[in-house]
Amino acid sequence: MNIEVTINTRGIDMATVTLTRLAQIVRSMALTTQANAVASMTGPKSGRVYKRRARRKNGRPRLHRASAPGEAPARDTGTLATAVGIRQIGNMSWEVYVKQPASKYAAALEFGSPRRRLAPRPFMRPALERVRKPFIAAIERELFGGLF
């Protein structure tokens, strides 16, 4: 006696493709968030101008314009900007983070520090907010095929 069993995997194959695309969307949004955070540190700022200790090669003092409260931090040495990274923490989970030792400084800038008398200069939350709607739209397109 023979028994024949057939399993249709067409739906499973489509689900696997969908999950792969969703994972790519999540990674893409993490990369975009990282790029937005770093980009927010460049460009004109409206804070105070002060002399840096380091001097230029010509012997003149180097000037730096800080960010004003509420603006993203002004890029000076580039330490904070180069410390913003991403890492995969699960199959479909990515984390945008600030590497050590800049993470404590980044938290003080992002949320402010009463002890340092430093008003918030957020850069990560606005970067994430800029990708929130496109991220949701991309997920909806993938899952529902533009039904919304």
C-alpha positions as CSV (number, residue, x, y, z in Angstrom):
1,M,0.0,0.0,0.0
2,N,1.4,3.4,-1.0
3,I,0.4,6.7,0.4
4,E,1.2,9.9,-1.5
5,V,1.5,13.2,0.4
6,T,1.9,16.5,-1.4
7,I,2.7,19.7,0.4
8,N,2.1,22.9,-1.4
9,T,4.8,25.4,-0.3
10,R,3.8,28.2,-2.6
11,G,2.4,30.3,0.2
12,I,5.5,29.6,2.4
13,D,7.8,30.7,-0.4
14,M,5.9,34.0,-0.8
15,A,6.0,34.6,2.9
16,T,9.8,34.0,2.9
17,V,10.2,36.5,0.1
18,T,8.0,39.0,2.0
19,L,10.0,38.5,5.2
20,T,13.2,39.1,3.3
21,R,11.9,42.3,1.8
22,L,10.7,43.5,5.2
23,A,14.2,42.8,6.7
24,Q,15.7,44.9,3.9
25,I,13.3,47.7,4.6
26,V,14.2,47.7,8.3
27,R,17.9,47.7,7.5
28,S,17.4,50.5,5.0
29,M,15.6,52.6,7.5
30,A,18.3,52.1,10.1
31,L,20.9,53.2,7.6
32,T,18.8,56.3,6.7
33,T,18.3,57.1,10.4
34,Q,22.1,56.9,10.9
35,A,22.8,59.1,7.9
36,N,20.1,61.7,9.1
37,A,21.7,61.8,12.6
38,V,25.2,62.4,11.2
39,A,23.9,64.9,8.5
40,S,22.1,67.0,11.2
41,M,25.4,67.8,12.8
42,T,26.8,69.5,9.7
43,G,25.6,72.7,8.2
44,P,25.1,76.2,9.8
45,K,24.3,76.5,13.4
46,S,23.3,79.5,15.4
47,G,25.0,79.1,18.8
48,R,27.9,81.1,20.2
49,V,31.3,81.3,18.6
50,Y,34.3,80.6,20.7
51,K,38.0,79.9,20.3
52,R,39.2,76.3,20.5
53,R,42.4,75.4,22.3
54,A,43.8,73.7,19.2
55,R,45.4,76.1,16.8
56,R,45.5,76.0,13.1
57,K,48.8,75.3,11.3
58,N,49.2,79.0,10.7
59,G,49.2,79.7,14.4
60,R,45.8,81.4,14.5
61,P,43.2,80.2,17.0
62,R,40.5,77.9,15.6
63,L,37.0,79.2,15.9
64,H,34.0,77.0,16.5
65,R,30.3,77.9,16.3
66,A,28.3,75.8,18.7
67,S,24.7,74.7,18.3
68,A,22.0,76.6,20.0
69,P,19.6,74.8,22.4
70,G,17.2,72.7,20.4
71,E,19.5,72.4,17.4
72,A,21.4,69.2,16.6
73,P,25.0,69.4,17.9
74,A,27.5,71.3,15.8
75,R,30.3,69.1,14.4
76,D,33.7,70.1,15.8
77,T,36.1,67.2,16.0
78,G,33.8,64.6,14.3
79,T,34.0,62.2,17.2
80,L,30.3,62.1,17.8
81,A,29.4,61.8,14.1
82,T,31.8,58.9,13.6
83,A,30.5,57.2,16.7
84,V,26.9,56.9,15.3
85,G,26.6,53.4,14.1
86,I,24.1,50.6,13.3
87,R,24.1,46.9,14.2
88,Q,21.8,44.0,13.6
89,I,20.3,42.7,16.9
90,G,17.8,40.2,15.4
91,N,16.6,38.8,12.1
92,M,14.5,41.9,11.5
93,S,15.9,44.2,14.1
94,W,18.5,46.9,13.7
95,E,19.7,49.3,16.3
96,V,21.1,52.8,15.6
97,Y,23.4,53.6,18.5
98,V,26.4,55.8,19.6
99,K,29.6,53.8,20.3
100,Q,31.5,54.2,23.5
101,P,33.0,56.4,24.8
102,A,30.9,59.0,23.0
103,S,27.6,57.5,24.3
104,K,27.5,59.4,27.6
105,Y,28.2,62.7,25.8
106,A,25.6,61.9,23.2
107,A,23.0,61.3,25.8
108,A,23.8,64.6,27.5
109,L,23.4,66.4,24.2
110,E,20.2,64.5,23.2
111,F,18.4,65.0,26.4
112,G,20.2,67.8,28.1
113,S,22.1,67.8,31.3
114,P,21.1,70.0,34.2
115,R,24.4,69.2,36.0
116,R,26.4,70.5,33.0
117,R,23.8,73.3,32.4
118,L,23.4,71.9,28.9
119,A,20.0,72.3,27.1
120,P,18.9,69.5,24.9
121,R,20.4,69.3,21.4
122,P,18.6,66.4,19.9
123,F,19.9,64.6,16.9
124,M,18.8,60.9,17.1
125,R,15.1,61.5,17.9
126,P,14.6,63.9,14.9
127,A,16.6,61.6,12.7
128,L,14.2,58.7,13.6
129,E,11.2,60.9,13.3
130,R,12.2,61.8,9.7
131,V,12.1,58.1,8.6
132,R,9.0,57.1,10.7
133,K,6.3,57.9,8.0
134,P,8.3,56.5,5.1
135,F,9.1,53.4,7.1
136,I,5.5,52.8,7.9
137,A,4.5,53.4,4.3
138,A,7.1,51.0,3.0
139,I,6.0,48.3,5.4
140,E,2.3,48.8,4.4
141,R,3.2,48.6,0.7
142,E,5.0,45.4,1.2
143,L,2.4,43.8,3.4
144,F,-0.8,45.1,1.8
145,G,0.4,45.8,-1.8
146,G,-0.9,49.4,-1.9
147,L,-4.4,48.6,-0.6
148,F,-4.3,51.6,1.7
